[in-house]
């Protein structure tokens, strides 16, 4: 067994969020890197679900323009490898942002197959994908990488419509985890 000295910030935030929301679930950290960052089991440890955790600092305080002030809870930025998503052994990928202004944790919980399909519809078949996920004050989540200023303003004003970029269904949606562990 390879020694582990620390848990990644995203793994910690997701694990503690799960433990707070679901008192009967157990959260486990694997002893080696297999593409699974956390394992969550039911209270009897009979059923399990595997998670890949992706953390981003919240860019709302450092990169958000003044025109968007008080319109967004969190904004995360990730660079993803499409082959790693496609080959992922994890059942769910969890993107997490800790909003310092809102003092909240925002998670996008999505199966890797659905993630890759959605990102390819937006960005094409790139090997490396840059993705921005923005969470609005009204609990909507949008993939905004490559959008122009006018579209970002529409998102801020809850007037934007583009099903390909709408990740709201995955925002803080722990139903797949609960279904697997019931």
N, C-alpha and C positions, 0 to 999 in steps of 0.2 A: 504494500500500500504506500503510495506516494504521500508524504505529509502535506497537509493543507494548512497554511498559515492564516488565511483570511477568507472571508466570504465577500464576493463582489457586492458593491452597493445596491445594484438592482436586485440581486438575489435576496439580499437582506430585506429590502423594502417590500418585495413581493411576498416573501415568506412571512414577514410580520403582519402584512396586510391580510393574508389568508388566515393566519392564526387569530387575528382580531375579529374577522368576519365569521369564521367557521370554527367555533370552539372545539368541535368533535373531530376535526381533521388533524392529522399529523404531517409535519413538513420535514423532509429529509434532504440532506446534502450528500451527493455521491462522493466517494473517496477518490475518484479519478474522472478526468474529463472524457466523456463519451458523447457529448452533444446534448446531454441532459443536465440542466443546472439544478433543478429541484424535483423531488418526487413527493407527491402529496397522496396520503392514504386516508382511508376511512378510519374510524376510531378503533376498529379491531385489526387494522392492517391487512385486510383481506382484499381490498380493491385499491388500485393505484392509478395515478395519472402523472405523466411526465411533462415537465415544463422546460422550455428554453427561455431564459430571461435576458432582456435587452434594456439597458438603462440609458437615459439621456438626461443631462442636466436640463433645467428649464431655461430656455432662451428668452422668455418674455421680458425679463428684467434687463438683459444685456443687448438684445438684437431687435426687439420689437419697436417699431416706429411709433411716435407719439400719437399718430392718427388712430392707432389701434388700442390705446390705453384703456384699461378696464373692460376690454371686450373678450379677453382670452384668459383662461385659467393656466394653461400650460402650452408650451411648444417644445417638441423634441426633434432631434435630428440624428439619423442613423445612416451608416454606410453598411449595406448588406451584400452578401455574396449569394447570387441566385442558385449556384450549385449547392451551397450549404443549406439553403432553405429547402431545395428539392430533395436532398438526401437526409434531411433532419429526422432523427429517430424520436424527437419529442412530439407528443400529441398536440400540444398547444405552445405557441409562442406568445410571450407576454412582454409588451413594450411598456415601460414604466417611466413616469416623470413625477418628480416631487415638486409641486408648485409651492414656492416659498411665500409668495404673496397671499395665496389662498390657504396655505397650510393644509394642502390636500395631496393625496396620491391619486394620480390618474393612470389607469391601466387600459391598454388595448389588448384584448385576449382573442387570439385567432389561430385556427389550425394552419400549419405551414403550407399546405396545398392551396387553401383559400388565399393566404397571403401572397404567394407567388403568382397566382392567377390574377389577382387584383393589381399587383404592382406591374405585371407585364401589360395589362390593359392600359395603364397610365404611362409607363416608361419604356415599353417595348421589351425586347429580349436581351437586355444588357446583362453582362456578367456581374458588374458592380452597380448597385442601385443606391443612389442617394435618396432618402425619403424624409420628408418633414411631416409630422403629425401635429396638428393644432387642435386644441380643445377649447371650445368657446365657453363663455359664462353660462350659456343656455344648454350646456351638456351636449353639444354636437362635436363630432370629430371629423376632421378633413385632412386628406393628404394634399399638401399645398406646394410641393416641390415643382418649380417651373411655372407656377401661375403668375399672371401679371397683377399689377397693383389693383386694377378695377375688380378682378375676381376676388382678391383678398379683402377688399372693402365690402363686397357683397357677403362674403363669409362673416365678417365682423358684424354686419347688420342683419344677419339671419335671412338673407335674401338669395343666397347662392343655391343652385340646384345642379348637381352632376353626380348621378348614381355611382359612376366609376370611382370617384374620389371621396365618397361618403363612407366613413368608417364608424359612424355612430352606433351601428348595430353591435360593434365589438367593444365599445367603450364601457369599461367597468362591468362587463357582462360575464359573470362567473357561471352562467348556466351550464356550459359544457362540462366544467369541472364538477359541479353538483350532480349532473346527470350520471357521469361516469362513476361517482363514488356512492350513489344511493343504493 
